[in-house]
Amino acid sequence: MLSLPGFDAPRLASLRVRIQDMAVRQNRYRREAQSIGVPANCPETHRLVEVAEQDTAALADLERLVSLTMRFMADEQSGRPAPEARETDPRSPAARSLIARAFDALTKGSAA
């Protein structure tokens, strides 16, 4: 069972570095295989090159997952709640009050 103490930052940082190193090596192997070229009569070698490409993509996804986990853990330990998404007017407060005052002046003027 996973627990919060099992996700300490140094362990995750070390894991992230190791995954990045593996992804770099795997990508280098993949590029070398592509540069050598694989003859059409070597289906097994073609399959291995495809597997290397899939492994490279999986390692990149795993590294992103570890990075997101580290960010989540840092956010959880910050003690601050996440910012709330509010549906507010994106204009500045001064612009909102200016428009409100203009409409107020117009509605008072038209009521008279």
N, CA and C atoms as an extended XYZ file, in Angstrom:
336
Properties=species:S:1:pos:R:3:atomname:S:1:resname:S:1:resid:I:1 pbc="F F F"
N         0.846       -1.182        0.000 N   MET     1
C         0.000        0.000        0.000 CA  MET     1
C         0.889        1.243        0.000 C   MET     1
N         0.561        2.178       -0.853 N   LEU     2
C         1.311        3.424       -0.905 CA  LEU     2
C         0.855        4.357        0.201 C   LEU     2
N         1.795        5.075        0.733 N   SER     3
C         1.463        6.051        1.763 CA  SER     3
C         2.185        7.349        1.450 C   SER     3
N         1.730        8.423        2.060 N   LEU     4
C         2.309        9.734        1.826 CA  LEU     4
C         3.805        9.781        2.145 C   LEU     4
N         4.269        9.182        3.258 N   PRO     5
C         5.711        9.218        3.521 CA  PRO     5
C         6.537        8.508        2.443 C   PRO     5
N         5.933        7.580        1.715 N   GLY     6
C         6.648        6.891        0.647 CA  GLY     6
C         6.931        7.777       -0.553 C   GLY     6
N         6.306        8.935       -0.595 N   PHE     7
C         6.478        9.867       -1.703 CA  PHE     7
C         7.325       11.062       -1.290 C   PHE     7
N         8.396       10.841       -0.564 N   ASP     8
C         9.211       11.979       -0.137 CA  ASP     8
C         9.936       12.588       -1.338 C   ASP     8
N        10.204       13.872       -1.246 N   ALA     9
C        10.758       14.634       -2.369 CA  ALA     9
C        12.113       14.110       -2.843 C   ALA     9
N        13.053       13.787       -1.944 N   PRO    10
C        14.343       13.290       -2.446 CA  PRO    10
C        14.212       11.988       -3.237 C   PRO    10
N        13.345       11.106       -2.770 N   ARG    11
C        13.171        9.837       -3.470 CA  ARG    11
C        12.547       10.070       -4.849 C   ARG    11
N        11.550       10.946       -4.907 N   LEU    12
C        10.928       11.257       -6.193 CA  LEU    12
C        11.901       11.975       -7.123 C   LEU    12
N        12.703       12.876       -6.576 N   ALA    13
C        13.678       13.590       -7.404 CA  ALA    13
C        14.705       12.615       -7.975 C   ALA    13
N        15.149       11.675       -7.159 N   SER    14
C        16.102       10.671       -7.626 CA  SER    14
C        15.471        9.795       -8.707 C   SER    14
N        14.233        9.397       -8.492 N   LEU    15
C        13.520        8.591       -9.481 CA  LEU    15
C        13.365        9.358      -10.787 C   LEU    15
N        13.053       10.617      -10.675 N   ARG    16
C        12.879       11.450      -11.870 CA  ARG    16
C        14.180       11.535      -12.668 C   ARG    16
N        15.297       11.726      -11.983 N   VAL    17
C        16.594       11.808      -12.663 CA  VAL    17
C        16.923       10.479      -13.341 C   VAL    17
N        16.677        9.370      -12.658 N   ARG    18
C        16.960        8.058      -13.254 CA  ARG    18
C        16.084        7.811      -14.475 C   ARG    18
N        14.824        8.208      -14.399 N   ILE    19
C        13.924        8.035      -15.546 CA  ILE    19
C        14.383        8.905      -16.710 C   ILE    19
N        14.788       10.131      -16.423 N   GLN    20
C        15.289       11.002      -17.492 CA  GLN    20
C        16.521       10.395      -18.152 C   GLN    20
N        17.426        9.846      -17.349 N   ASP    21
C        18.623        9.203      -17.903 CA  ASP    21
C        18.250        8.015      -18.789 C   ASP    21
N        17.302        7.198      -18.324 N   MET    22
C        16.870        6.055      -19.123 CA  MET    22
C        16.226        6.516      -20.425 C   MET    22
N        15.419        7.565      -20.361 N   ALA    23
C        14.758        8.070      -21.568 CA  ALA    23
C        15.776        8.592      -22.570 C   ALA    23
N        16.808        9.272      -22.088 N   VAL    24
C        17.855        9.782      -22.983 CA  VAL    24
C        18.589        8.620      -23.649 C   VAL    24
N        18.961        7.609      -22.857 N   ARG    25
C        19.652        6.447      -23.430 CA  ARG    25
C        18.769        5.724      -24.438 C   ARG    25
N        17.512        5.523      -24.081 N   GLN    26
C        16.588        4.815      -24.969 CA  GLN    26
C        16.398        5.584      -26.272 C   GLN    26
N        16.300        6.900      -26.170 N   ASN    27
C        16.142        7.718      -27.369 CA  ASN    27
C        17.401        7.648      -28.237 C   ASN    27
N        18.560        7.631      -27.606 N   ARG    28
C        19.815        7.512      -28.365 CA  ARG    28
C        19.869        6.174      -29.096 C   ARG    28
N        19.483        5.088      -28.414 N   TYR    29
C        19.471        3.775      -29.058 CA  TYR    29
C        18.506        3.769      -30.247 C   TYR    29
N        17.362        4.393      -30.066 N   ARG    30
C        16.355        4.439      -31.129 CA  ARG    30
C        16.893        5.201      -32.339 C   ARG    30
N        17.535        6.343      -32.083 N   ARG    31
C        18.087        7.137      -33.192 CA  ARG    31
C        19.215        6.400      -33.898 C   ARG    31
N        20.050        5.697      -33.141 N   GLU    32
C        21.125        4.916      -33.754 CA  GLU    32
C        20.556        3.824      -34.648 C   GLU    32
N        19.507        3.169      -34.180 N   ALA    33
C        18.876        2.120      -34.988 CA  ALA    33
C        18.296        2.711      -36.266 C   ALA    33
N        17.701        3.891      -36.161 N   GLN    34
C        17.149        4.527      -37.360 CA  GLN    34
C        18.255        4.959      -38.315 C   GLN    34
N        19.370        5.455      -37.786 N   SER    35
C        20.450        5.930      -38.658 CA  SER    35
C        21.147        4.773      -39.370 C   SER    35
N        21.221        3.629      -38.718 N   ILE    36
C        21.834        2.458      -39.346 CA  ILE    36
C        20.948        1.972      -40.486 C   ILE    36
N        19.666        2.043      -40.263 N   GLY    37
C        18.727        1.553      -41.269 CA  GLY    37
C        18.504        0.067      -41.086 C   GLY    37
N        17.275       -0.325      -41.224 N   VAL    38
C        16.925       -1.725      -41.037 CA  VAL    38
C        16.444       -2.261      -42.383 C   VAL    38
N        17.104       -3.293      -42.898 N   PRO    39
C        16.665       -3.865      -44.171 CA  PRO    39
C        15.239       -4.415      -44.070 C   PRO    39
N        14.561       -4.421      -45.186 N   ALA    40
C        13.165       -4.877      -45.210 CA  ALA    40
C        13.034       -6.354      -44.859 C   ALA    40
N        14.091       -7.117      -45.038 N   ASN    41
C        14.009       -8.554      -44.754 CA  ASN    41
C        14.331       -8.885      -43.295 C   ASN    41
N        14.249       -7.892      -42.414 N   CYS    42
C        14.520       -8.102      -40.979 CA  CYS    42
C        13.303       -7.681      -40.151 C   CYS    42
N        12.230       -8.463      -40.184 N   PRO    43
C        11.019       -8.054      -39.462 CA  PRO    43
C        11.217       -7.980      -37.949 C   PRO    43
N        12.046       -8.843      -37.406 N   GLU    44
C        12.267       -8.822      -35.954 CA  GLU    44
C        12.984       -7.543      -35.538 C   GLU    44
N        13.933       -7.100      -36.343 N   THR    45
C        14.636       -5.853      -36.041 CA  THR    45
C        13.690       -4.668      -36.150 C   THR    45
N        12.807       -4.686      -37.150 N   HIS    46
C        11.787       -3.632      -37.260 CA  HIS    46
C        10.927       -3.594      -35.997 C   HIS    46
N        10.550       -4.777      -35.535 N   ARG    47
C         9.708       -4.853      -34.338 CA  ARG    47
C        10.451       -4.296      -33.131 C   ARG    47
N        11.732       -4.606      -33.012 N   LEU    48
C        12.512       -4.108      -31.881 CA  LEU    48
C        12.673       -2.591      -31.928 C   LEU    48
N        12.809       -2.027      -33.124 N   VAL    49
C        12.893       -0.570      -33.249 CA  VAL    49
C        11.569        0.062      -32.818 C   VAL    49
N        10.445       -0.546      -33.210 N   GLU    50
C         9.136       -0.032      -32.791 CA  GLU    50
C         8.972       -0.127      -31.279 C   GLU    50
N         9.442       -1.227      -30.695 N   VAL    51
C         9.374       -1.385      -29.240 CA  VAL    51
C        10.220       -0.315      -28.561 C   VAL    51
N        11.388       -0.014      -29.121 N   ALA    52
C        12.243        1.034      -28.550 CA  ALA    52
C        11.535        2.385      -28.594 C   ALA    52
N        10.818        2.660      -29.682 N   GLU    53
C        10.069        3.917      -29.770 CA  GLU    53
C         8.963        3.966      -28.719 C   GLU    53
N         8.276        2.851      -28.533 N   GLN    54
C         7.224        2.795      -27.515 CA  GLN    54
C         7.809        2.939      -26.114 C   GLN    54
N         8.955        2.317      -25.874 N   ASP    55
C         9.604        2.434      -24.568 CA  ASP    55
C        10.022        3.872      -24.285 C   ASP    55
N        10.535        4.553      -25.305 N   THR    56
C        10.933        5.950      -25.141 CA  THR    56
C         9.729        6.803      -24.773 C   THR    56
N         8.611        6.583      -25.456 N   ALA    57
C         7.391        7.342      -25.152 CA  ALA    57
C         6.887        7.022      -23.746 C   ALA    57
N         6.948        5.752      -23.354 N   ALA    58
C         6.493        5.367      -22.014 CA  ALA    58
C         7.370        5.993      -20.934 C   ALA    58
N         8.671        6.033      -21.161 N   LEU    59
C         9.567        6.654      -20.184 CA  LEU    59
C         9.302        8.152      -20.068 C   LEU    59
N         9.029        8.807      -21.188 N   ALA    60
C         8.714       10.238      -21.144 CA  ALA    60
C         7.419       10.471      -20.371 C   ALA    60
N         6.418        9.616      -20.586 N   ASP    61
C         5.163        9.735      -19.838 CA  ASP    61
C         5.390        9.493      -18.349 C   ASP    61
N         6.221        8.517      -18.032 N   LEU    62
C         6.517        8.219      -16.631 CA  LEU    62
C         7.229        9.391      -15.965 C   LEU    62
N         8.144       10.018      -16.680 N   GLU    63
C         8.849       11.181      -16.125 CA  GLU    63
C         7.867       12.317      -15.869 C   GLU    63
N         6.914       12.531      -16.782 N   ARG    64
C         5.894       13.569      -16.564 CA  ARG    64
C         5.023       13.233      -15.356 C   ARG    64
N         4.698       11.953      -15.182 N   LEU    65
C         3.901       11.543      -14.025 CA  LEU    65
C         4.644       11.825      -12.722 C   LEU    65
N         5.924       11.512      -12.681 N   VAL    66
C         6.714       11.776      -11.476 CA  VAL    66
C         6.795       13.280      -11.228 C   VAL    66
N         6.975       14.064      -12.289 N   SER    67
C         7.028       15.524      -12.133 CA  SER    67
C         5.717       16.064      -11.583 C   SER    67
N         4.604       15.574      -12.113 N   LEU    68
C         3.296       16.014      -11.612 CA  LEU    68
C         3.095       15.600      -10.159 C   LEU    68
N         3.554       14.403       -9.816 N   THR    69
C         3.440       13.945       -8.430 CA  THR    69
C         4.256       14.845       -7.510 C   THR    69
N         5.452       15.232       -7.954 N   MET    70
C         6.276       16.128       -7.142 CA  MET    70
C         5.592       17.482       -6.969 C   MET    70
N         5.003       18.000       -8.036 N   ARG    71
C         4.298       19.286       -7.938 CA  ARG    71
C         3.092       19.164       -7.010 C   ARG    71
N         2.370       18.046       -7.115 N   PHE    72
C         1.222       17.823       -6.243 CA  PHE    72
C         1.660       17.762       -4.786 C   PHE    72
N         2.744       17.036       -4.531 N   MET    73
C         3.228       16.922       -3.155 CA  MET    73
C         3.669       18.284       -2.622 C   MET    73
N         4.337       19.066       -3.443 N   ALA    74
C         4.763       20.404       -3.010 CA  ALA    74
C         3.551       21.274       -2.717 C   ALA    74
N         2.517       21.149       -3.527 N   ASP    75
C         1.301       21.927       -3.309 CA  ASP    75
C         0.595       21.480       -2.033 C   ASP    75
N         0.553       20.180       -1.801 N   GLU    76
C        -0.105       19.657       -0.604 CA  GLU    76
C         0.625       20.094        0.663 C   GLU    76
N         1.933       20.246        0.581 N   GLN    77
C         2.715       20.607        1.757 CA  GLN    77
C         2.831       22.107        1.949 C   GLN    77
N         2.332       22.876        0.996 N   SER    78
C         2.474       24.327        1.114 CA  SER    78
C         1.521       24.909        2.149 C   SER    78
N         0.449       24.202        2.449 N   GLY    79
C        -0.501       24.687        3.449 CA  GLY    79
C        -1.465       25.727        2.920 C   GLY    79
N        -1.317       26.081        1.671 N   ARG    80
C        -2.234       27.048        1.074 CA  ARG    80
C        -3.224       26.306        0.196 C   ARG    80
N        -4.471       26.704        0.235 N   PRO    81
C        -5.426       26.065       -0.668 CA  PRO    81
C        -5.154       26.490       -2.110 C   PRO    81
N        -5.525       25.644       -3.019 N   ALA    82
C        -5.353       25.973       -4.438 CA  ALA    82
C        -6.247       27.154       -4.780 C   ALA    82
N        -5.815       27.989       -5.697 N   PRO    83
C        -6.648       29.132       -6.067 CA  PRO    83
C        -7.966       28.663       -6.665 C   PRO    83
N        -9.003       29.358       -6.288 N   GLU    84
C       -10.338       29.005       -6.744 CA  GLU    84
C       -10.588       29.615       -8.107 C   GLU    84
N       -11.171       28.845       -8.983 N   ALA    85
C       -11.529       29.385      -10.293 CA  ALA    85
C       -12.809       30.199      -10.122 C   ALA    85
N       -12.703       31.478      -10.384 N   ARG    86
C       -13.859       32.353      -10.235 CA  ARG    86
C       -14.256       32.884      -11.592 C   ARG    86
N       -15.525       33.052      -11.758 N   GLU    87
C       -16.013       33.651      -12.989 CA  GLU    87
C       -16.203       35.133      -12.728 C   GLU    87
N       -15.120       35.858      -12.863 N   THR    88
C       -15.169       37.295      -12.630 CA  THR    88
C       -14.856       38.018      -13.917 C   THR    88
N       -15.105       39.277      -13.892 N   ASP    89
C       -14.807       40.121      -15.034 CA  ASP    89
C       -13.293       40.255      -15.138 C   ASP    89
N       -12.697       39.932      -16.294 N   PRO    90
C       -11.240       39.976      -16.396 CA  PRO    90
C       -10.662       41.384      -16.433 C   PRO    90
N       -11.507       42.375      -16.545 N   ARG    91
C       -10.997       43.745      -16.597 CA  ARG    91
C       -10.544       44.194      -15.216 C   ARG    91
N        -9.836       45.270      -15.186 N   SER    92
C        -9.322       45.780      -13.920 CA  SER    92
C       -10.468       46.277      -13.046 C   SER    92
N       -10.270       46.341      -11.719 N   PRO    93
C       -11.324       46.850      -10.834 CA  PRO    93
C       -11.733       48.276      -11.195 C   PRO    93
N       -10.784       49.080      -11.618 N   ALA    94
C       -11.120       50.459      -11.978 CA  ALA    94
C       -12.044       50.483      -13.188 C   ALA    94
N       -11.792       49.611      -14.150 N   ALA    95
C       -12.649       49.564      -15.336 CA  ALA    95
C       -14.046       49.097      -14.965 C   ALA    95
N       -14.159       48.133      -14.053 N   ARG    96
C       -15.489       47.662      -13.642 CA  ARG    96
C       -16.259       48.781      -12.963 C   ARG    96
N       -15.600       49.509      -12.080 N   SER    97
C       -16.331       50.570      -11.380 CA  SER    97
C       -16.655       51.718      -12.328 C   SER    97
N       -15.798       51.954      -13.299 N   LEU    98
C       -16.068       53.000      -14.275 CA  LEU    98
C       -17.314       52.655      -15.087 C   LEU    98
N       -17.392       51.418      -15.541 N   ILE    99
C       -18.562       51.003      -16.318 CA  ILE    99
C       -19.808       51.014      -15.445 C   ILE    99
N       -19.690       50.558      -14.212 N   ALA   100
C       -20.848       50.568      -13.315 CA  ALA   100
C       -21.326       51.990      -13.069 C   ALA   100
N       -20.393       52.903      -12.876 N   ARG   101
C       -20.785       54.299      -12.660 CA  ARG   101
C       -21.427       54.891      -13.909 C   ARG   101
N       -20.893       54.533      -15.083 N   ALA   102
C       -21.469       55.058      -16.329 CA  ALA   102
C       -22.893       54.545      -16.515 C   ALA   102
N       -23.114       53.257      -16.288 N   PHE   103
C       -24.472       52.720      -16.413 CA  PHE   103
C       -25.398       53.324      -15.369 C   PHE   103
N       -24.877       53.519      -14.172 N   ASP   104
C       -25.685       54.135      -13.117 CA  ASP   104
C       -26.088       55.547      -13.520 C   ASP   104
N       -25.150       56.294      -14.075 N   ALA   105
C       -25.455       57.659      -14.505 CA  ALA   105
C       -26.455       57.650      -15.655 C   ALA   105
N       -26.317       56.709      -16.558 N   LEU   106
C       -27.245       56.631      -17.691 CA  LEU   106
C       -28.646       56.237      -17.245 C   LEU   106
N       -28.735       55.296      -16.323 N   THR   107
C       -30.065       54.859      -15.888 CA  THR   107
C       -30.742       55.921      -15.044 C   THR   107
N       -29.989       56.658      -14.262 N   LYS   108
C       -30.586       57.744      -13.483 CA  LYS   108
C       -31.038       58.858      -14.419 C   LYS   108
N       -30.244       59.120      -15.456 N   GLY   109
C       -30.584       60.181      -16.398 CA  GLY   109
C       -31.802       59.825      -17.233 C   GLY   109
N       -31.967       58.549      -17.584 N   SER   110
C       -33.098       58.155      -18.418 CA  SER   110
C       -34.374       58.025      -17.605 C   SER   110
N       -34.268       57.826      -16.296 N   ALA   111
C       -35.455       57.707      -15.445 CA  ALA   111
C       -36.076       59.070      -15.201 C   ALA   111
N       -35.320       60.119      -15.324 N   ALA   112
C       -35.835       61.455      -15.040 CA  ALA   112
C       -36.623       62.031      -16.162 C   ALA   112
